[in-house]
């Protein structure tokens, strides 16, 4: 029976950040992963053909690159091989008629380009991203720090003193505006509206969600400032760098180890027991899992009635659908300016995104899904053989449970079986092919992953939801995952809940792991 300072359940970004920070402080740390690989949603595989290395799920590391966790760990992770690849054009939108709008990392150039689309729109862009930049210390403390703390109270009091109570109230009111309200009132150009609105889906929101406008502004600021970097060699290389650092400091990552329960004695977590019967005793347990896994399985003998009710009521969001292509040569886009863009959304704007998201939330396979196309080979040529190319597609508005097809074309029994998955993949490919010359001739192979496939690879992606739960305001900030939640603490002493289901929510920023480690002296 082993004894360690901290046992961490899971090996996603939050678990790895917490493990690295605690191990660097000399704590004995062990991370336990039920799958045969570490990394959670960070997974690189030859999914289509040998020699073509695809990030099966997460690929863009802008949130990590701009995070406090990276600021503290960058040097150590770099020693262990973490390297990022960039492009000067992080994102673009490509509309059905072939009209495109591209964002660069030069604000002055973006302002000029947007003003050319509609007088004043570039100036408004400068004001919006400039406002995020000016508010960054306050805003990012709310988005990423421990909210239930003296520090946050002091921060709010300072803002109230500087702005006045009514000024602070006005700031909060503006931050709660939905993306539709922000974009339709702020920008004349439908092309600029179309550029930003798909990004709210990557925040687990919709154009009509409260505070989705503020999140879109944050995305705009981050992309312009830091781009849309990928890890050289694939996202699994980031996992390898974390493993190297953790093991260098005496920690351990074990895969293929399914934690069956958290051991509790006298109201305190004292360790874990694996499905194989092994017991690992620890001073603290950190669980990077979805609420249902924590309450209904790991704490099944100790969860209180209110926690059980909370887990039953917890809502998961839309599923993700992932696709990957191996191409015989780099794609020749029919619209100029797309070659070096990291992430291209195929969408026709606010109503199109709203429609596809609404269809998915009602269980319908979207008639015209919102498609995000990544071109990793443009940033990182090591991903595929010379002269070849890969495409990474993410559809963030797939239904978790299918009730029908919005187009009335795909027959389904309500499950994401192979036939349904491939029929939806055909629909997506047909949209993509309209924008690329001779796509059928350059396509070598395709691989699709339905929401059910994603959950099968990671039990915490409930229904293929990669955001750890629906991200509406009633399940976010101080209310995540439950209304009574406080900074990832639990009623069981020594048990800390981290991961996408806890504040600050989903993404590769590693925020909840960072915050937990700091509370534990990491």
C-alpha positions in Angstrom: 0.0 0.0 0.0 1.7 3.2 -1.3 1.6 6.5 0.4 2.1 9.8 -1.4 1.4 13.5 -0.7 -1.1 14.0 -3.5 -2.9 11.5 -5.7 -4.5 13.0 -8.8 -7.3 11.2 -10.6 -7.0 11.9 -14.4 -4.3 13.3 -16.6 -6.0 16.1 -18.5 -4.4 19.6 -18.7 -5.6 20.6 -15.2 -4.3 17.4 -13.6 -1.0 17.8 -15.4 -0.6 21.4 -14.3 -1.4 20.6 -10.7 0.9 17.6 -10.8 3.8 19.6 -12.2 3.5 22.5 -9.8 3.2 20.3 -6.7 6.1 18.0 -7.9 8.3 21.0 -8.4 7.8 21.9 -4.7 9.1 18.5 -3.7 5.8 16.9 -3.0 5.4 13.2 -3.9 2.7 13.1 -6.6 1.1 10.3 -8.5 -1.4 10.8 -11.4 -3.7 7.9 -12.2 -5.3 7.5 -15.7 -7.9 4.9 -16.6 -7.0 5.0 -20.3 -3.9 3.5 -21.8 -2.5 6.9 -22.6 -2.2 10.2 -20.6 -3.5 13.5 -21.7 -7.3 13.6 -21.6 -8.3 15.6 -24.7 -4.7 16.0 -25.7 -4.2 13.1 -28.1 -2.2 12.7 -31.2 -2.6 9.6 -33.4 -2.1 8.4 -37.0 -5.9 8.4 -37.3 -6.1 8.3 -41.1 -2.8 6.9 -42.6 0.7 6.1 -41.4 2.8 9.2 -41.2 -0.2 11.6 -40.8 -0.3 12.8 -37.2 -3.6 14.2 -36.2 -4.6 15.9 -32.9 -7.8 13.8 -32.4 -9.4 16.4 -30.1 -7.7 19.5 -28.7 -5.2 21.2 -30.9 -5.0 25.0 -30.3 -3.1 26.1 -27.2 -3.7 29.9 -27.1 -5.4 29.5 -23.7 -2.4 27.7 -22.3 0.1 30.0 -23.8 -1.6 33.0 -22.2 -2.2 31.3 -18.8 -0.5 31.8 -15.4 0.3 28.1 -15.5 2.4 28.4 -18.7 4.0 31.6 -17.3 5.3 29.6 -14.4 6.1 26.3 -16.1 7.3 27.5 -19.6 11.0 27.1 -18.9 10.7 23.7 -17.4 8.4 22.4 -20.1 10.6 23.8 -22.8 13.5 21.8 -21.4 11.4 18.7 -21.9 10.6 19.5 -25.5 7.5 21.7 -25.5 7.6 23.9 -28.6 4.8 25.9 -30.2 4.3 26.7 -33.9 2.6 29.8 -35.0 1.1 31.7 -38.0 0.4 35.4 -38.4 -3.2 34.7 -39.3 -4.9 32.9 -36.5 -8.5 32.8 -37.8 -10.9 33.6 -40.6 -14.5 33.1 -41.6 -15.4 31.7 -45.0 -19.0 32.2 -46.0 -21.0 30.0 -48.4 -20.5 32.3 -51.4 -16.7 32.3 -50.9 -16.5 35.7 -49.2 -13.8 35.6 -46.5 -12.7 37.8 -43.6 -9.2 37.2 -42.0 -7.9 38.2 -38.6 -4.1 38.9 -38.3 -2.0 39.6 -35.3 -1.4 43.2 -36.3 -4.1 45.4 -34.7 -3.5 48.4 -36.9 -3.9 46.2 -40.0 -7.0 44.6 -38.6 -8.5 48.1 -37.9 -7.8 49.2 -41.4 -9.2 46.0 -42.9 -12.4 46.2 -40.8 -12.9 49.9 -41.6 -12.7 49.0 -45.3 -15.6 46.6 -44.8 -17.7 49.2 -43.0 -16.8 52.7 -41.9 -16.1 52.7 -38.1 -16.1 48.9 -37.7 -12.3 48.8 -37.4 -12.4 51.6 -34.8 -15.0 49.6 -32.9 -12.7 46.5 -33.0 -9.9 48.6 -31.6 -12.2 49.8 -28.8 -13.5 46.3 -28.0 -10.1 44.5 -27.8 -8.6 47.6 -26.3 -11.2 47.5 -23.6 -10.4 43.8 -22.8 -6.7 44.8 -22.7 -7.3 47.7 -20.3 -9.5 45.5 -18.0 -7.2 42.5 -18.2 -6.1 42.4 -14.5 -9.6 42.6 -13.3 -11.3 40.6 -16.0 -8.9 37.7 -16.1 -8.9 37.5 -12.3 -12.6 36.9 -12.5 -12.3 34.5 -15.4 -9.4 32.5 -14.0 -8.8 33.1 -10.3 -10.4 31.7 -7.1 -13.7 33.6 -7.0 -14.7 32.8 -3.5 -11.8 34.5 -1.8 -10.7 37.6 0.0 -8.7 38.5 -3.0 -11.8 38.6 -5.2 -13.7 40.7 -2.6 -10.7 43.1 -2.5 -10.6 43.2 -6.3 -14.3 44.0 -6.6 -14.0 46.6 -3.8 -11.1 48.3 -5.7 -13.1 48.3 -8.9 -16.1 49.8 -7.1 -13.9 52.5 -5.7 -12.3 53.3 -9.0 -15.5 53.1 -11.2 -18.1 53.9 -8.5 -20.8 51.4 -7.7 -22.9 52.4 -10.6 -19.9 52.2 -12.9 -19.2 48.7 -11.7 -22.8 47.7 -12.2 -22.7 49.1 -15.7 -19.5 47.1 -16.5 -21.1 43.9 -15.2 -24.3 44.6 -17.2 -22.2 45.1 -20.4 -20.3 41.9 -19.7 -23.6 40.0 -19.6 -24.7 41.0 -23.1 -25.2 38.0 -25.5 -23.0 37.9 -28.6 -25.9 38.6 -30.9 -26.7 41.8 -29.0 -23.1 42.9 -29.1 -22.4 42.1 -32.7 -25.7 43.4 -34.2 -25.4 46.7 -32.4 -21.6 47.2 -32.7 -20.8 46.2 -36.2 -22.4 47.1 -39.5 -20.5 44.5 -41.5 -22.1 41.1 -41.5 -18.7 39.7 -42.4 -17.2 40.9 -39.1 -20.2 39.5 -37.3 -19.6 36.2 -39.0 -15.9 36.2 -38.1 -16.6 36.3 -34.3 -19.9 34.6 -33.7 -18.7 31.0 -34.3 -16.2 31.4 -31.5 -18.9 31.4 -28.8 -19.6 27.8 -29.6 -16.0 27.0 -28.5 -16.8 28.6 -25.2 -19.8 26.2 -24.7 -22.2 29.0 -25.4 -24.6 30.2 -28.2 -25.1 33.6 -29.8 -28.0 34.2 -27.5 -26.3 33.0 -24.2 -25.8 35.6 -21.5 -22.2 36.9 -21.4 -21.3 35.2 -24.7 -20.5 38.7 -26.1 -17.9 39.2 -23.5 -16.4 35.8 -24.1 -16.2 36.5 -27.9 -14.3 39.8 -27.1 -11.9 37.8 -24.9 -11.3 35.4 -27.8 -10.8 38.3 -30.2 -8.2 39.8 -27.9 -6.4 36.5 -27.2 -6.2 35.5 -30.9 -4.9 38.9 -32.0 -2.4 39.0 -29.2 -1.2 35.4 -29.1 -2.5 33.7 -32.3 -3.7 30.1 -32.5 -0.5 28.1 -31.8 -0.2 24.3 -32.0 2.4 22.1 -30.4 5.2 21.0 -32.6 4.7 17.3 -33.3 1.2 17.2 -31.9 -0.6 17.9 -28.7 0.6 14.6 -27.2 4.1 16.2 -27.2 2.8 18.6 -24.5 1.7 15.6 -22.5 5.2 14.1 -22.9 6.8 17.4 -21.7 4.6 17.4 -18.6 5.4 13.7 -17.9 9.1 14.5 -18.3 8.9 17.4 -15.8 6.8 15.4 -13.2 9.0 12.4 -13.4 12.1 14.5 -13.1 10.8 15.9 -9.9 10.0 12.5 -8.5 6.4 12.2 -9.5 4.7 9.4 -11.3 2.1 9.1 -14.1 0.4 5.7 -14.3 -1.9 4.8 -17.2 -4.3 1.9 -17.4 -5.2 2.4 -13.8 -9.0 2.8 -13.1 -9.7 4.5 -9.8 -12.8 2.8 -8.4 -13.4 4.9 -5.3 -12.0 7.6 -3.1 -11.2 6.4 0.4 -12.8 8.5 3.2 -12.1 8.3 6.9 -13.8 10.6 9.4 -15.0 12.9 6.7 -11.5 13.3 5.1 -10.2 11.8 1.9 -7.2 9.6 2.8 -6.5 8.0 -0.6 -8.0 6.0 -3.4 -8.7 2.4 -4.3 -8.3 1.1 -7.9 -10.5 -1.3 -9.7 -7.7 -3.8 -9.2 -7.9 -3.5 -5.5 -4.7 -1.5 -4.9 -4.9 1.2 -2.3 -2.9 4.4 -2.5 -3.0 6.6 0.6 -2.5 10.3 0.2 -2.7 13.6 2.2 -4.9 15.1 -0.6 -6.9 13.7 -3.5 -7.5 15.8 -6.6 -10.2 14.5 -8.9 -10.2 15.8 -12.5 -13.5 14.2 -13.4 -17.1 15.2 -14.4 -19.6 15.7 -11.5 -21.4 12.4 -12.2 -18.2 10.5 -12.0 -17.2 12.1 -8.7 -20.6 11.9 -6.9 -22.1 8.7 -8.3 -19.0 6.5 -8.6 -15.9 7.8 -6.7 -17.9 9.0 -3.7 -20.8 6.6 -4.0 -20.7 5.6 -0.3 -20.1 9.2 1.0 -22.0 11.7 -1.2 -24.6 13.7 0.6 -28.2 13.8 -0.7 -27.8 17.4 -1.9 -24.7 16.4 -3.9 -26.6 13.4 -5.4 -29.4 15.7 -6.4 -26.9 18.2 -7.8 -25.3 15.6 -9.9 -28.7 14.4 -11.3 -29.6 18.0 -12.1 -26.2 18.9 -13.7 -26.6 19.6 -17.4 -24.1 18.7 -20.1 -23.9 20.7 -23.3 -23.8 20.0 -26.9 -21.5 17.2 -28.2 -18.5 17.7 -30.5 -18.0 15.9 -33.8 -14.4 15.6 -35.0 -13.1 14.9 -38.5 -9.6 14.4 -39.9 -8.4 14.3 -43.5 -5.1 13.1 -45.0 -4.5 15.0 -48.3 -2.2 14.3 -51.2 -1.2 17.9 -51.4 -2.0 21.2 -49.5 -5.5 22.3 -50.2 -6.0 25.0 -52.9 -8.7 27.2 -51.4 -11.0 28.7 -54.0 -10.9 31.9 -51.9 -7.6 33.7 -51.7 -5.9 34.4 -48.3 -6.8 31.1 -46.6 -3.5 29.2 -47.1 -1.8 30.3 -43.9 -4.9 30.7 -41.6 -4.7 28.4 -38.6 -8.5 28.0 -38.0 -11.2 28.8 -40.6 -14.9 28.8 -39.7 -17.3 27.8 -42.5 -20.4 29.7 -41.5 -22.8 32.3 -42.8 -23.0 34.4 -39.7 -25.2 34.9 -36.6 -28.4 33.3 -37.8 -26.6 30.3 -39.3 -24.7 29.7 -36.0 -27.8 30.2 -33.9 -29.7 27.8 -36.1 -27.2 25.0 -36.0 -26.6 25.3 -32.3 -30.3 25.3 -31.6 -30.9 22.2 -33.7 -28.1 20.4 -31.8 -29.5 21.4 -28.5 -32.9 20.0 -29.5 -31.2 16.7 -30.5 -31.3 17.3 -34.2 -28.4 16.7 -36.5 -27.8 20.2 -37.9 -28.8 20.8 -41.5 -25.8 23.2 -42.0 -23.4 22.7 -39.1 -20.8 25.3 -38.1 -17.5 23.9 -39.2 -14.1 24.8 -37.8 -11.2 23.8 -40.1 -7.7 23.7 -38.8 -4.6 23.4 -41.0 -1.9 22.0 -38.7 0.5 21.3 -41.5 0.7 25.0 -42.3 2.0 25.7 -38.9 3.9 22.4 -38.3 5.1 20.6 -41.4 6.3 17.7 -39.2 2.7 16.5 -38.9 2.7 14.7 -42.3 5.0 13.5 -45.1 6.6 16.2 -47.3 4.2 17.6 -49.9 1.2 16.2 -48.1 -1.3 17.9 -45.8 -3.8 17.3 -43.0 -7.0 19.0 -42.0 -8.5 19.1 -38.5 -12.2 19.7 -38.4 -14.3 20.3 -35.3 -18.1 20.7 -35.4 -19.1 22.1 -32.0 -22.8 21.8 -32.5 -23.5 18.1 -32.6 -26.4 16.6 -30.5 -25.4 14.4 -27.6 -28.6 12.4 -28.0 -30.2 12.3 -31.5 -33.9 13.0 -31.9 -33.8 13.4 -35.7 -32.1 15.1 -38.7 -32.9 18.8 -39.3 -32.6 18.2 -43.0 -34.8 15.1 -43.0 -32.1 13.1 -45.0 -30.3 11.0 -42.4 -32.2 8.0 -41.0 -31.3 7.3 -37.4 -32.4 5.2 -34.5 -31.4 7.8 -32.1 -27.8 6.6 -31.6 -24.5 7.7 -33.0 -24.0 4.4 -34.8 -21.5 4.1 -37.7 -24.0 4.8 -40.4 -25.3 8.0 -38.8 -21.7 9.2 -38.1 -20.6 8.6 -41.6 -23.7 10.2 -43.1 -23.1 13.3 -41.1 -19.5 13.2 -42.1 -20.6 13.1 -45.7 -22.6 16.3 -45.2 -19.7 18.1 -43.6 -17.3 17.0 -46.3 -19.6 18.2 -49.0 -19.6 21.7 -47.5 -15.9 21.6 -47.2 -15.4 20.4 -50.7 -17.2 23.5 -52.1 -14.3 25.7 -50.9 -11.3 23.6 -52.1 -10.3 22.9 -55.6 -10.4 19.2 -56.7 -11.0 18.1 -53.1 -12.1 14.6 -54.1 -8.9 14.1 -56.1 -6.5 15.2 -53.2 -8.3 13.4 -50.4 -6.4 10.3 -49.4 -8.3 9.3 -46.2 -11.0 10.4 -43.8 -11.6 9.6 -40.1 -14.7 10.8 -38.2 -15.4 10.7 -34.4 -19.0 11.1 -33.2 -19.9 12.4 -29.7 -20.3 8.7 -28.7 -16.8 7.9 -30.0 -15.4 10.8 -28.0 -17.1 9.7 -24.8 -15.8 6.1 -25.4 -12.3 7.5 -25.4 -12.8 9.8 -22.4 -15.5 9.0 -19.8 -15.6 12.6 -18.7 -16.8 13.8 -22.2 -20.4 12.9 -21.3 -22.3 12.7 -24.6 -19.3 14.0 -26.3 -19.5 17.3 -24.4 -15.9 18.6 -24.3 -16.7 21.5 -22.0 -17.4 19.6 -18.8 -21.0 20.7 -18.7 -23.3 23.3 -20.1 -21.6 26.7 -19.7 -24.7 29.0 -19.1 -24.3 31.5 -16.3 -26.2 29.3 -13.8 -23.5 26.6 -14.2 -20.5 28.9 -14.4 -18.3 31.2 -12.3 -19.2 30.8 -8.6 -22.0 28.3 -9.5 -19.8 25.7 -11.2 -20.5 22.9 -11.0 -23.1 23.4 -8.2 -24.7 26.5 -6.7 -22.9 25.8 -3.4 -19.5 25.2 -4.9 -16.5 27.1 -3.6 -13.2 27.1 -5.4 -13.2 23.4 -6.2 -13.5 22.4 -2.5 -15.9 19.6 -1.5 -17.7 18.5 1.7 -15.0 15.9 2.0 -11.8 17.4 3.5 -8.7 16.9 1.5 -10.7 16.2 -1.7 -10.3 18.8 -4.4 -12.5 18.9 -7.6 -10.7 20.1 -10.7 -11.2 19.9 -14.4 -13.5 21.5 -17.0 -16.6 21.0 -14.7 -15.1 23.4 -12.1 -14.2 27.1 -12.3 -12.7 28.5 -14.5 -14.3 26.0 -16.8 -13.2 24.3 -20.1 -10.2 24.9 -22.3 -6.5 24.3 -22.2 -5.6 27.0 -19.7 -5.2 24.6 -16.8 -6.8 27.1 -14.5 -8.5 24.9 -12.0 -5.4 22.7 -11.6 -3.2 25.8 -11.2 -5.5 27.2 -8.5 -5.8 24.0 -6.6 -2.0 23.5 -6.6 -1.5 27.0 -5.3 -3.9 26.4 -2.5 -1.9 23.3 -1.6 1.4 25.1 -1.7 2.5 24.3 -5.2 
